[in-house]
Amino acid sequence: PQAQSILFFSIVFLSALQSIIIHVGAQILLKRLHIETIPMKNLLQIRAPRSLGIAILFIWLLYLLQIVIELQVETQWLIECLAMGAWLIAVIYGAICAFAYLAMHHVRKITMVFVYLALFVPIVNLTFVLLGEADLLFGLRKAMM
């Protein structure tokens, strides 16, 4: 069941990435053709509702409790997929929050590269997860501005 959940999550995640890349590519093409478009929001302006942070906490709690509670295989599979999605969302918001902090403090570009590389280090990315969850729950980026 774990391999199935990873496969399903990968398919959904890659589909979402493909749609984002197509959207950004279309925006660039329309801009080059001098066709009027609605401008995209800045990354600092993109905010998720606080309820998403609460939902992520609930999903993580379910994921941790599935060891204690006897669940069907399909339910475990669904909870694993949701937990991976919650982890990914928290990492993304944590990275946005970290880069926003670094950009506001005019840190050297090499530091930003190291922070970007730290996103892919298995234990270090837990910091970004916690930072992202704190941003979702408490609005850290809003407090930084």
N, C-alpha and C positions, 0 to 999 in steps of 0.2 A: 504493500500500500504506500510506503514512503516513496518508492521510485515513481509510482503513478502520480502522486501529488507533486513531485518535483517536475515531472514531465508536463503535467497540466499547467502548473504555475509558469513554467518556462514558455509555453505556447502563448498563454495570455499576456505575459510580460513582453515578449517579443512583438506581439501584435500591437500592444500599446506603444512601444517604442517606434514601430514602423509608422503608425498613424501620426505620431508627433513629428517624425522626420519628414514625412510627406507634407504635413501642414507647414512646417518651417520652410521647406523647399519651395512650396507654392507661394508663400509670402515673399520669399526672396525673388522668385521669378516675376511675380506681379509688380514688385517694386522696381525691378530692372526694366520692365515694359512700361513703366510710368502709369500704371493703373492704380487708381485710388483704392486703398484698403483700410480697414480698421486696424490701427497699430496694436501690436501685442503688448501685454503688460510687462513691466519690469519684474525681474525675479523677486525683488524686495516687496513688491506690491501684491504678490500672490500669497494669499492666506487661506488656510483651511479653517472650518469651524471648530470650536472647542469640542463639539460632540464627536469629531473624528478621533481626537486624542483619548476621549473616554472610551470609545468603541475599540480602539487599539489596546487599551489596558484590559478591557473585558475579553478580547480575543486572546491576549497573552495569558490571562488567568485561566481561560478554558484550556489552552494548550498545556499549561502546567498541571491542571487538574485531571487531564485525560489519563495520567498515569495512575491516579487514585480511583477514578470512576471507570467502571466497565462500560465501554462503548462499542458499538458496531464498527466494523472496518470502514464502511462508507462515511460514517460520522467522523472517525479519526482522520480519514483522508481529507474531508472538508475542513476540519479544524487546522490541519497542517497547512493546507493551501492558504487559508485565511491568515495564519500566523506568519507565513513567508511574505504575504502581501503587506501585512502590518509592519513587519521588520523593514521591508523595502521602503515603505512610505515614511517611516520614522528616520531611516538613514538619509533619505532625500531631503526631508525638512531639516535634519541636523546639519547636513552639508550646506544647505542654503543659509542657515543661521550662522555657521562658522565662516563662510565666505563673506557674508554681509558684515560680520564683525571685523574681519581682516580688511575688507575694502574701506570701511569707515575709519579705520585707524591707519590707513595708508601704509600697509606692511609691504615689504619688498616682494616682488613677484616670485622669487625662488621659494619664499615661505608658502605662498599659495600652491606652488607645485608640490611641496612636501605634504601639505594638508590634503591635496588631491590624492597623492599616492597613499596616504594613511587611510583613506577610505577603503582600500583593498586589503589592508592588513587585518586578519581575522579577529584578533582581540581588541585592537585599537578602534575598529568600527563600532564596537559596543558604545564607545564614548559618543559617537555621532548619533547612535540610536537613542541614547538617553537625552542628548541635547535636542534632538528632533521631537521627542515626546514632551520635553519641557517646553519647547516652542509651541507645540500644538495645545498644550494645556494652559500655559501661563502667558503666551504671547511675548516671548523674549525679544523677537525682532522689533515689535512695536515699542517695547521698553527701551531698546537700543537707540531708536531714532529720536 
